Amino acid sequence: MDLTQGTPQEKNIRAKKMMLWFGIISLIMSFAGWTSAFVVSSSRPDWLKDFQLPNAFIISTIVIIISSVTFFMAKNALKKNNKSLTTLWLVITLVLGVVFIFNQFQGFQEIINLGYNFTGPTSNVTMSYIYLIAVVHILHVVVGLICLLVVIYNHLKGKYSATDKLGFDLASTFWHFIDILWVYLFLFLYFVG
């Protein structure tokens, strides 16, 4: 299909979706670079060989997967024009996103309690990579939460319907991306780390 075809509204929708995908691809490339550097650095003599990820990271992984399901349920409720159920699922997704971040910080505290700090004399390169990867992902979850707040606000104002839900779809795509990204990062850190 020629991207110049269609109504101005259709072109606008395609342009916004394409911009989101360009952003997602650039994020994939960034995290691929960091995980590649993690693998290369793991041959260093000061690398921690038997480090176990904190249990809080496992819990946060379960929480973010559930949040993707609840966002999917919100989208299904919107398709059926069920405003109250859509609102409920969106709020649950928002709460789960906050719980995810809370558990990430609990995981950092578990790492510190084990005697590994992220800076200073008790830090090491392994912890620096884990910290970098997790914190940058948390920042993207915060962006996802901001998008979710905008979606909730617009939804309550009646902006979305079963046939007009561009902002909802964009936020949903980004949220599912950060979910899949964390599952990849967790599995990577669990099995490669």
Order of alpha helices (4+ residues) and beta strands (2+ residues): alpha-alpha-alpha-alpha-alpha
